[in-house]
Amino acid sequence: MTQARIHERIKSSMQSGRAHDGLWLVEYEPREAKRADPLTGWAGSGDTREQVRLSFPTLDAAKAYCDRHGLSYHVTPSEVERRIKLQTYADNFRGVDISF
């Protein structure tokens, strides 16, 4: 049976917005180990399914896809969401004594 991994999409370090937040990805587990190419030294394999990444709006939709296509899957828990502390530039100087 084909193995798949389901996980929540992680925001790229180049991404500042919240687009595509909450999407779930289904990726196939590799069938064969990667090996070094004798000419270039790059690692690769003949398994083209590891290039496939399917995105779904919810975890339930991703699970339903795997069940419908006979894929055994495991869900990788998502990371803890980091909260952004919103403050103004003036907040940096609150409590600072500027008297001479």
C-alpha positions, 0 to 999 in steps of 0.5 A: 500500500502506498504511504502518504504524509499529511501536514499543515503548510508552513509559511515560507521565510520569504512570505510575510502575508497570511496567504495559503494559511491553514492549507493541508498538504499530502505528500507521498513517502519515497519508495526508494532511497536517494543515491548520488549521481556519479557525474554530478554528485547530486542526490536523486532517485527514479521516484517521481512521486516525491515531486507531487504535493497536493493541497487541501483546505482542511485536514478532513478533505486531505484524509478523505482523498487518501481514503478514496485513493487507498493511501495509508497515511500519517498526520504530522502535527502542526507547529505551535502558532507564533503570535506577533506582538503588535506595538507602535514605535513609541512603545519602545520608549515608554518608561524611559526617563529623558529628563536632564 
